[in-house]
Amino acid sequence: MIFAVDFDGTLSFGEWPGTGEPNVGLIRFLKERKKKGDKLILWTCREAGTLDVALEWCKVQGLVFDAVNDNLPEIVEKYQWNSRKITCDFYIDDKAVRENMYHWFDL
């Protein structure tokens, strides 16, 4: 499966342009899914310096992505083009999943 996940308010409980406390349950869930062979995409509005800060923050959390603000290379190859819409099985975003639903990700 492919999981696309937002940064601000989702992985990090901080506010742009800074970072904040990690969403430990979600991070644990994503790391476990990656161990099982699933792919992870960081799907965020951040770019340039603020994206670099977010990526470093994720690295400190032990979270490594297969793509950042882009489709996976195998998806581009499969469809012979790179759509602006990310191809994934799940979008995880604070605007779609409410804070009281984060317990779903506890393993």
Backbone bond lengths (Angstrom), bond angles and torsions (degrees), N, CA, C in turn:
res aa  C-N    CA-C-N  psi(-1)  N-CA   C-N-CA  omega(-1)  CA-C   N-CA-C  phi
1 M - - - 1.448 - - 1.525 109.76 -
2 I 1.297 115.47 160.56 1.461 122.50 178.30 1.525 107.95 -119.72
3 F 1.346 115.51 126.67 1.458 121.95 177.51 1.523 108.72 -112.54
4 A 1.331 117.57 124.59 1.460 122.63 172.39 1.522 106.70 -105.04
5 V 1.331 116.74 127.27 1.458 120.44 -173.42 1.525 110.86 -131.57
6 D 1.320 114.80 138.99 1.454 123.11 177.94 1.531 109.68 -80.49
7 F 1.313 116.32 161.20 1.466 120.22 178.91 1.525 112.10 -97.30
8 D 1.322 117.70 -67.22 1.466 122.16 -172.97 1.522 112.03 -66.85
9 G 1.330 115.89 121.06 1.454 121.23 179.61 1.517 113.38 81.72
10 T 1.329 117.04 -1.91 1.463 121.27 -177.49 1.527 109.93 -121.97
11 L 1.329 117.95 -70.76 1.463 120.26 173.33 1.523 110.48 -74.10
12 S 1.322 115.28 -41.77 1.463 122.32 179.39 1.531 108.46 -112.90
13 F 1.323 115.65 135.44 1.464 119.49 178.09 1.523 112.40 -86.26
14 G 1.337 117.01 8.64 1.453 120.88 177.25 1.517 111.39 -82.00
15 E 1.318 114.90 -174.77 1.457 120.83 178.80 1.517 109.71 -122.67
16 W 1.333 114.86 142.91 1.456 122.25 177.68 1.519 109.23 -55.36
17 P 1.303 121.09 139.77 1.454 128.04 6.81 1.536 113.33 -92.17
18 G 1.324 116.95 2.36 1.459 119.94 -179.30 1.514 111.52 -84.84
19 T 1.310 114.59 -168.21 1.458 121.53 173.95 1.522 107.07 -127.80
20 G 1.296 116.38 173.66 1.452 119.31 -178.25 1.503 111.45 -146.82
21 E 1.306 115.01 -156.46 1.456 121.00 179.35 1.527 109.99 -65.34
22 P 1.328 116.96 142.16 1.463 119.76 179.43 1.524 112.38 -75.16
23 N 1.309 115.81 147.61 1.458 122.80 171.62 1.533 105.70 -83.66
24 V 1.309 115.30 85.36 1.461 122.45 -170.61 1.532 112.41 -57.06
25 G 1.319 117.47 -43.80 1.461 120.07 -179.47 1.513 112.65 -62.94
26 L 1.312 116.76 -43.97 1.463 120.71 179.30 1.529 110.87 -66.80
27 I 1.321 116.93 -42.75 1.465 120.27 179.52 1.524 109.91 -62.68
28 R 1.309 117.47 -43.13 1.471 121.49 178.25 1.529 109.86 -60.81
29 F 1.327 116.61 -44.58 1.464 122.17 179.09 1.531 110.57 -58.97
30 L 1.331 117.67 -48.43 1.464 121.27 -178.20 1.523 112.29 -65.38
31 K 1.320 117.32 -40.32 1.463 120.27 177.60 1.525 110.78 -64.09
32 E 1.312 117.40 -38.85 1.463 121.15 177.71 1.530 110.65 -65.81
33 R 1.335 116.84 -42.40 1.467 120.23 178.61 1.529 110.44 -62.90
34 K 1.328 117.08 -40.60 1.465 120.64 178.86 1.529 110.34 -63.19
35 K 1.323 117.69 -40.18 1.472 121.30 176.62 1.520 111.00 -60.19
36 K 1.323 116.66 -30.60 1.466 121.38 -179.78 1.525 112.22 -83.45
37 G 1.342 116.59 -1.17 1.462 120.47 176.54 1.513 115.38 104.28
38 D 1.317 117.53 -0.55 1.463 119.56 177.80 1.527 110.14 -73.15
39 K 1.323 115.91 160.52 1.464 122.66 -178.76 1.529 109.23 -106.17
40 L 1.341 115.37 147.52 1.457 122.03 -179.07 1.520 110.75 -122.69
41 I 1.331 115.15 134.40 1.463 121.86 175.17 1.521 107.84 -120.95
42 L 1.334 116.94 127.89 1.461 120.13 169.75 1.517 106.63 -83.56
43 W 1.325 116.45 117.16 1.461 122.90 -175.85 1.516 107.42 -118.95
44 T 1.330 116.65 96.82 1.454 123.05 -171.92 1.521 110.83 -138.23
45 C 1.316 116.09 157.76 1.468 120.83 174.76 1.524 111.25 -79.82
46 R 1.317 116.97 -9.69 1.465 120.04 -179.67 1.524 110.45 -64.41
47 E 1.344 114.42 148.20 1.450 121.06 174.97 1.519 109.15 -150.81
48 A 1.298 116.20 168.33 1.469 123.96 178.10 1.530 110.88 51.29
49 G 1.330 117.51 -128.38 1.454 122.34 -174.70 1.510 114.45 -61.68
50 T 1.329 117.28 -40.07 1.468 118.49 -179.65 1.528 111.41 -70.27
51 L 1.324 117.36 -29.19 1.469 120.67 174.67 1.523 110.03 -69.23
52 D 1.321 116.82 -41.58 1.465 120.70 177.66 1.527 111.09 -59.37
53 V 1.332 116.68 -40.86 1.466 121.09 178.33 1.526 109.66 -62.80
54 A 1.324 117.39 -44.35 1.469 121.48 -179.68 1.532 110.91 -64.35
55 L 1.320 117.14 -42.43 1.468 120.52 -179.97 1.529 111.41 -64.71
56 E 1.318 116.66 -39.79 1.471 119.89 177.76 1.527 109.74 -66.14
57 W 1.318 117.52 -40.98 1.466 122.46 177.74 1.527 109.44 -59.70
58 C 1.321 117.04 -45.29 1.472 121.39 178.96 1.528 110.66 -63.16
59 K 1.320 116.90 -41.25 1.462 120.96 178.96 1.526 110.54 -59.96
60 V 1.329 117.08 -42.23 1.468 121.35 177.22 1.530 110.29 -61.04
61 Q 1.334 117.09 -33.00 1.467 121.58 178.71 1.533 111.73 -79.03
62 G 1.333 116.90 -5.06 1.467 120.87 -178.09 1.514 113.04 81.78
63 L 1.315 116.43 20.54 1.461 121.59 -176.83 1.526 109.31 -106.67
64 V 1.337 116.00 118.90 1.467 122.49 -178.64 1.522 108.32 -119.76
65 F 1.325 116.30 135.68 1.454 121.50 -175.55 1.525 111.87 -104.22
66 D 1.326 115.05 150.74 1.456 121.69 177.08 1.522 111.17 -85.33
67 A 1.330 116.66 -20.13 1.466 122.64 176.34 1.530 107.80 -156.94
68 V 1.321 115.51 154.34 1.460 121.48 178.65 1.520 108.41 -130.46
69 N 1.323 115.75 118.12 1.465 122.12 179.90 1.532 112.12 52.39
70 D 1.313 115.59 35.72 1.458 120.64 -177.51 1.528 109.08 -159.89
71 N 1.310 115.42 161.67 1.459 120.24 174.07 1.521 110.68 -73.10
72 L 1.309 115.72 158.55 1.456 121.18 174.18 1.529 108.72 -66.53
73 P 1.326 118.13 144.23 1.474 120.61 179.55 1.530 112.74 -54.77
74 E 1.341 117.80 -38.17 1.466 119.50 -179.52 1.533 112.72 -67.33
75 I 1.323 117.22 -26.95 1.472 120.84 176.29 1.525 109.73 -72.76
76 V 1.330 116.89 -43.52 1.465 121.10 177.44 1.522 109.54 -59.74
77 E 1.324 116.76 -44.47 1.471 120.95 179.26 1.528 111.05 -63.26
78 K 1.316 116.99 -43.76 1.464 121.21 -177.87 1.524 111.58 -60.38
79 Y 1.337 117.15 -45.59 1.466 120.98 -175.77 1.524 113.20 -94.96
80 Q 1.336 117.34 -4.00 1.462 123.00 177.82 1.530 113.89 63.99
81 W 1.336 116.08 23.12 1.457 120.59 171.76 1.506 108.83 -169.73
82 N 1.322 116.22 163.47 1.459 122.10 -176.20 1.523 109.47 -111.32
83 S 1.301 114.85 96.43 1.460 120.70 179.24 1.522 110.43 -65.93
84 R 1.323 116.64 150.61 1.464 119.99 175.02 1.520 111.01 -69.23
85 K 1.327 117.81 -23.02 1.461 121.32 177.67 1.527 108.76 -86.22
86 I 1.312 116.08 128.51 1.452 121.43 -178.95 1.529 109.79 -71.28
87 T 1.317 115.54 132.59 1.456 121.40 174.81 1.518 108.14 -88.11
88 C 1.330 116.42 118.57 1.464 120.24 178.07 1.529 108.74 -157.61
89 D 1.325 114.71 168.06 1.457 120.47 177.59 1.523 111.69 -89.89
90 F 1.340 116.52 -30.41 1.463 121.96 -178.80 1.520 110.49 -139.16
91 Y 1.341 116.32 132.75 1.455 122.83 167.98 1.522 106.83 -102.25
92 I 1.319 116.92 127.39 1.458 120.39 177.20 1.521 106.91 -117.29
93 D 1.324 115.52 114.57 1.458 121.67 -173.86 1.521 108.57 -148.53
94 D 1.324 116.84 142.22 1.461 120.27 -179.05 1.525 112.47 -63.72
95 K 1.289 117.78 -18.80 1.469 120.32 178.24 1.521 111.64 -82.33
96 A 1.334 116.42 -13.29 1.460 120.47 -179.23 1.526 112.22 -111.70
97 V 1.314 117.53 -30.91 1.461 122.26 179.91 1.513 107.23 -115.83
98 R 1.305 116.34 119.90 1.456 120.82 -178.29 1.518 111.55 -75.68
99 E 1.329 115.68 154.09 1.465 122.10 -176.41 1.520 112.05 -53.56
100 N 1.315 118.37 -37.62 1.463 119.99 -178.36 1.525 112.04 -73.01
101 M 1.319 118.23 -3.50 1.456 121.68 177.98 1.524 111.66 -99.27
102 Y 1.333 118.94 -4.83 1.459 121.14 -177.01 1.520 112.39 -63.28
103 H 1.324 118.48 -19.95 1.465 119.87 178.42 1.532 112.25 -61.17
104 W 1.320 116.97 -16.52 1.464 120.81 177.05 1.522 111.52 -59.52
105 F 1.333 116.34 -27.94 1.456 120.69 -172.81 1.512 113.38 -91.48
106 D 1.327 118.02 -2.81 1.451 120.27 177.42 1.528 109.12 -70.09
107 L 1.308 115.79 130.23 1.473 120.53 -179.66 1.505 110.08 -97.16
